[in-house]
Amino acid sequence: MDYSQKIAHRLWNRPEKGELESHREETFIDDIIQKDHLERQVLSSLEGVETVFDGGAGCGRFSILLAKRGLRVTHFDISQPMLDKARELAEAQGVLDRMEFVQGALEDLSAYKDGQFDLVLSFDAPVSYTWPNQEKVLGELARICRKRMLVSVTSRLGALPYRANPLQKNPFILDETSPDSQVRWLVENAGSLIERFRFDREGTEKLLKEGVMGGQWEIDEYERGGTPWCITYSFLPDELQGILERQGLQNIRMAGPGAYARTLPRELLVKLMGNPEQKRDFLDFCYEYDQNPYVLGMGKDNLFAAGEKG
């Protein structure tokens, strides 16, 4: 097992992960926008679909949605706490009989046959956390796919501004009084993060060129017994498209969920989220805007791609 997989396993298996991740759309506006975009993409891709593989399925945001529509879903994740939470939510929704829950890493999908699933999903960047095996993992996801494959990975162009913005998540806090541990940390540490910030030109240029976020520091921290963030590979749009085409996918469409929203201040985003009619209009426009090829690389966190098996 390489360090990326070991680090990811420790991070996502923290006991609190299941509960925290299940509330992201109640906590952060960028999660609302991204999940709304992905849901629309998923629901437009269901023609002829009976079986689904959701790789890195988390707490069941999409696997449960699809099971409720009568599909057979394999819910696959590295995190036992998130699998446990997903099972709890699936039971509450009455869809346990249509779901299989599997703990595993995307680096090993050998248990599944070629073309076993009509639809293959992998959202919120688990593929990016498999560095240096990200291209192999995309190939394995394509191998087990029979009809359609939808993925979202870390966007290199979208991630680069974060190196010059230690407060990048703060503009998307829905409620600054929330007891959520991440919200509390972001609000309480905003001043010190600004005070300590220095622009790292060399590191930023290296990320632009190579795409890898993290490395030796994360490995050392892991060996010290810590829980660092995953070593992450970030993709350029044409790079991701090229990989998917080499894996036999056709008619590829792409988007950068959150590209439009990142241009608005928090005060306006919060106001929009609080007005149901305005929220719907805003999300409709985000969905349209964020698919424009001129902005898709600037998605807030992720780069989305979908393709058909030939």
C-alpha positions as CSV (number, residue, x, y, z in Angstrom):
1,M,0.0,0.0,0.0
2,D,1.5,3.4,-1.0
3,Y,1.4,6.5,1.1
4,S,-1.5,8.1,-0.8
5,Q,-3.7,5.2,0.1
6,K,-2.5,4.9,3.7
7,I,-3.0,8.7,4.3
8,A,-6.4,8.6,2.7
9,H,-7.5,5.6,4.7
10,R,-6.5,7.3,8.0
11,L,-8.0,10.7,7.1
12,W,-11.4,9.4,6.0
13,N,-11.7,6.8,8.7
14,R,-11.6,9.4,11.5
15,P,-14.7,8.6,13.7
16,E,-16.4,11.9,13.1
17,K,-16.2,11.8,9.3
18,G,-19.5,10.1,8.7
19,E,-21.5,12.7,10.7
20,L,-19.6,15.7,9.4
21,E,-19.7,14.8,5.8
22,S,-23.4,14.1,5.8
23,H,-24.1,17.7,6.7
24,R,-21.9,19.5,4.2
25,E,-24.8,20.8,2.2
26,E,-26.3,22.3,5.3
27,T,-23.0,24.0,6.1
28,F,-21.2,25.3,3.0
29,I,-22.7,27.0,0.0
30,D,-20.1,25.7,-2.4
31,D,-21.2,22.2,-1.5
32,I,-24.8,23.1,-2.2
33,I,-23.8,24.4,-5.7
34,Q,-21.6,21.5,-6.5
35,K,-24.0,18.8,-5.4
36,D,-26.8,20.5,-7.3
37,H,-24.8,20.5,-10.4
38,L,-23.8,16.9,-10.1
39,E,-27.3,15.8,-9.3
40,R,-28.5,17.3,-12.5
41,Q,-25.8,15.6,-14.5
42,V,-26.6,12.2,-12.9
43,L,-30.3,12.5,-13.4
44,S,-29.8,13.3,-17.1
45,S,-27.7,10.1,-17.5
46,L,-30.1,7.4,-16.4
47,E,-31.5,6.2,-19.7
48,G,-31.1,2.4,-20.0
49,V,-29.4,2.3,-16.6
50,E,-30.2,-0.5,-14.1
51,T,-26.9,-1.0,-12.2
52,V,-24.6,1.7,-10.6
53,F,-21.1,1.7,-9.1
54,D,-20.5,4.8,-6.9
55,G,-16.8,4.9,-6.1
56,G,-16.0,7.1,-3.1
57,A,-19.7,7.3,-2.4
58,G,-19.3,8.9,1.0
59,C,-22.5,9.2,3.0
60,G,-24.7,8.3,0.1
61,R,-25.6,11.7,-1.4
62,F,-25.9,10.1,-4.9
63,S,-26.1,6.3,-4.2
64,I,-29.2,6.7,-2.1
65,L,-30.8,9.1,-4.6
66,L,-30.3,6.5,-7.3
67,A,-31.5,3.6,-5.1
68,K,-34.7,5.6,-4.5
69,R,-35.2,5.5,-8.3
70,G,-35.2,1.8,-8.3
71,L,-31.6,1.2,-9.4
72,R,-29.2,-1.4,-8.0
73,V,-26.3,0.5,-6.5
74,T,-22.9,-0.6,-5.2
75,H,-21.8,2.0,-2.6
76,F,-18.0,1.8,-2.4
77,D,-15.9,3.8,-0.1
78,I,-12.6,3.7,1.9
79,S,-14.3,5.1,5.0
80,Q,-16.1,2.8,7.4
81,P,-17.6,5.8,9.3
82,M,-19.1,7.1,6.1
83,L,-20.3,3.6,5.1
84,D,-22.0,3.3,8.4
85,K,-23.7,6.7,8.0
86,A,-24.8,5.9,4.5
87,R,-26.3,2.6,5.6
88,E,-28.2,4.5,8.4
89,L,-29.5,7.0,5.9
90,A,-30.4,4.3,3.3
91,E,-32.3,2.4,6.0
92,A,-34.3,5.6,6.9
93,Q,-35.1,6.0,3.2
94,G,-36.2,2.4,2.8
95,V,-33.6,1.5,0.1
96,L,-31.3,-1.0,1.9
97,D,-32.5,-3.8,-0.3
98,R,-31.3,-2.1,-3.4
99,M,-27.8,-1.2,-2.1
100,E,-24.6,-3.1,-1.5
101,F,-22.0,-1.4,0.8
102,V,-18.3,-2.2,0.2
103,Q,-15.3,-0.8,2.0
104,G,-12.4,-0.6,-0.3
105,A,-9.9,1.7,-2.1
106,L,-10.3,2.8,-5.7
107,E,-6.7,1.5,-6.4
108,D,-8.1,-2.1,-6.3
109,L,-11.3,-2.8,-8.3
110,S,-10.2,-6.3,-9.3
111,A,-13.3,-7.8,-7.7
112,Y,-15.4,-6.3,-10.5
113,K,-15.9,-7.6,-14.1
114,D,-15.4,-5.7,-17.3
115,G,-18.6,-3.7,-18.0
116,Q,-20.3,-4.9,-14.8
117,F,-22.1,-1.6,-14.2
118,D,-24.3,0.4,-16.5
119,L,-23.3,3.7,-14.8
120,V,-20.1,4.4,-12.9
121,L,-19.8,7.5,-10.7
122,S,-16.9,8.9,-8.7
123,F,-17.5,12.3,-7.2
124,D,-15.8,14.8,-4.9
125,A,-12.2,13.9,-6.1
126,P,-11.5,10.5,-4.7
127,V,-9.6,9.8,-7.9
128,S,-7.3,12.7,-7.2
129,Y,-6.4,11.2,-3.8
130,T,-5.0,8.1,-5.5
131,W,-1.8,9.8,-6.8
132,P,0.4,8.6,-8.4
133,N,-2.1,6.1,-9.6
134,Q,-4.8,8.5,-10.8
135,E,-4.7,7.5,-14.5
136,K,-4.7,3.8,-13.7
137,V,-7.7,4.3,-11.4
138,L,-9.6,6.2,-14.2
139,G,-8.8,3.3,-16.4
140,E,-10.2,0.8,-13.9
141,L,-13.4,2.9,-13.5
142,A,-13.8,2.9,-17.3
143,R,-13.1,-0.9,-17.4
144,I,-16.0,-1.8,-15.1
145,C,-18.4,0.7,-16.9
146,R,-20.8,-0.6,-19.6
147,K,-22.7,2.6,-20.7
148,R,-21.8,5.9,-18.9
149,M,-19.1,7.2,-16.6
150,L,-19.3,10.4,-14.6
151,V,-16.4,11.7,-12.5
152,S,-15.3,14.8,-10.7
153,V,-11.6,15.4,-9.8
154,T,-9.6,18.2,-8.3
155,S,-9.2,21.0,-10.8
156,R,-5.7,22.4,-11.1
157,L,-6.8,25.8,-12.3
158,G,-9.5,26.0,-9.7
159,A,-7.2,25.0,-6.9
160,L,-4.3,27.3,-7.7
161,P,-6.0,30.5,-6.3
162,Y,-6.2,28.7,-2.9
163,R,-2.4,29.1,-2.6
164,A,-3.0,32.8,-2.5
165,N,-6.1,32.7,-0.3
166,P,-5.9,30.9,3.1
167,L,-9.6,31.9,3.6
168,Q,-10.8,30.3,0.4
169,K,-13.6,28.3,2.3
170,N,-14.8,31.2,4.4
171,P,-16.9,33.0,1.7
172,F,-19.0,29.8,1.4
173,I,-19.9,29.4,5.1
174,L,-23.7,29.4,5.2
175,D,-24.0,30.3,8.9
176,E,-21.0,31.6,10.8
177,T,-22.6,30.7,14.1
178,S,-22.8,27.0,13.1
179,P,-21.3,24.6,15.7
180,D,-19.7,22.6,12.9
181,S,-16.0,22.0,13.8
182,Q,-14.7,23.2,10.5
183,V,-16.8,26.4,10.5
184,R,-15.7,27.2,14.1
185,W,-12.0,26.7,13.1
186,L,-12.3,28.8,10.0
187,V,-14.0,31.7,11.8
188,E,-11.8,31.7,14.8
189,N,-8.5,31.4,12.9
190,A,-9.2,33.9,10.0
191,G,-7.1,36.7,11.5
192,S,-4.1,34.5,12.2
193,L,-4.3,32.9,8.8
194,I,-4.1,36.3,7.1
195,E,-1.3,37.4,9.4
196,R,0.9,34.4,8.6
197,F,0.2,34.4,4.9
198,R,3.0,34.8,2.4
199,F,2.7,34.2,-1.3
200,D,4.8,31.2,-2.4
201,R,5.6,31.9,-6.0
202,E,7.9,28.9,-6.4
203,G,5.4,26.5,-4.9
204,T,2.5,27.9,-6.9
205,E,4.4,27.7,-10.2
206,K,5.4,24.1,-9.3
207,L,1.7,23.2,-8.7
208,L,0.8,24.8,-12.0
209,K,3.4,22.7,-13.8
210,E,3.1,19.4,-12.0
211,G,-0.4,19.3,-10.5
212,V,0.6,17.6,-7.2
213,M,-0.6,19.1,-3.9
214,G,1.3,17.7,-0.9
215,G,4.2,15.2,-0.7
216,Q,6.9,14.7,1.8
217,W,5.4,16.8,4.6
218,E,2.2,14.7,4.5
219,I,4.3,11.5,4.5
220,D,6.3,12.7,7.5
221,E,3.2,13.8,9.3
222,Y,1.6,10.4,8.7
223,E,4.7,8.6,10.1
224,R,4.5,10.8,13.2
225,G,1.0,9.5,13.8
226,G,-0.8,12.6,12.4
227,T,-3.7,12.8,10.0
228,P,-2.7,15.0,7.1
229,W,-4.8,15.9,4.2
230,C,-4.5,13.5,1.3
231,I,-1.7,14.0,-1.3
232,T,-3.8,15.3,-4.2
233,Y,-3.3,15.3,-8.0
234,S,-5.1,18.1,-9.7
235,F,-6.1,17.8,-13.4
236,L,-6.2,20.3,-16.3
237,P,-9.3,20.0,-18.4
238,D,-7.6,18.8,-21.6
239,E,-5.6,16.4,-19.6
240,L,-8.6,14.7,-18.1
241,Q,-10.4,14.6,-21.4
242,G,-7.4,13.0,-23.1
243,I,-7.2,10.3,-20.4
244,L,-10.9,9.5,-20.7
245,E,-10.7,9.3,-24.5
246,R,-7.7,6.9,-24.2
247,Q,-9.9,4.7,-22.0
248,G,-12.5,4.4,-24.7
249,L,-15.0,7.1,-23.6
250,Q,-16.7,9.1,-26.2
251,N,-18.9,12.2,-26.4
252,I,-17.2,13.7,-23.4
253,R,-18.8,16.7,-21.7
254,M,-17.2,18.7,-18.9
255,A,-18.0,21.4,-16.4
256,G,-16.5,23.4,-13.5
257,P,-19.1,23.5,-10.8
258,G,-18.8,26.7,-8.7
259,A,-17.0,28.8,-11.3
260,Y,-19.7,31.4,-11.3
261,A,-20.4,31.4,-7.6
262,R,-16.7,32.0,-6.7
263,T,-17.1,35.5,-8.2
264,L,-19.8,36.6,-5.7
265,P,-19.2,37.8,-2.1
266,R,-20.5,35.8,0.8
267,E,-23.1,38.3,1.8
268,L,-24.9,37.9,-1.6
269,L,-24.5,34.1,-1.6
270,V,-26.1,33.8,1.8
271,K,-28.9,36.0,0.7
272,L,-29.5,33.9,-2.4
273,M,-29.5,30.7,-0.4
274,G,-32.1,32.1,2.0
275,N,-34.7,32.9,-0.8
276,P,-36.1,29.7,-2.4
277,E,-37.1,31.4,-5.7
278,Q,-33.8,33.2,-6.0
279,K,-31.8,30.1,-5.0
280,R,-33.5,28.1,-7.7
281,D,-32.9,30.8,-10.4
282,F,-29.3,31.1,-9.2
283,L,-28.6,27.4,-9.3
284,D,-30.2,27.1,-12.7
285,F,-27.8,29.8,-14.1
286,C,-24.8,28.3,-12.3
287,Y,-25.5,25.0,-14.0
288,E,-25.5,26.7,-17.4
289,Y,-22.6,29.0,-16.8
290,D,-20.3,26.4,-15.2
291,Q,-20.5,24.2,-18.3
292,N,-19.0,26.9,-20.6
293,P,-15.7,25.6,-21.9
294,Y,-14.0,29.0,-21.2
295,V,-14.6,28.7,-17.4
296,L,-14.8,25.0,-16.7
297,G,-11.2,24.9,-15.3
298,M,-12.1,27.4,-12.7
299,G,-14.7,25.3,-10.8
300,K,-14.6,25.9,-7.1
301,D,-13.1,22.6,-6.1
302,N,-13.8,20.0,-8.8
303,L,-13.6,19.4,-12.6
304,F,-16.5,17.3,-13.8
305,A,-16.4,15.0,-16.8
306,A,-18.9,12.5,-18.3
307,G,-18.5,10.2,-21.2
308,E,-20.2,7.3,-23.0
309,K,-18.6,3.8,-23.6
310,G,-18.3,3.1,-27.3
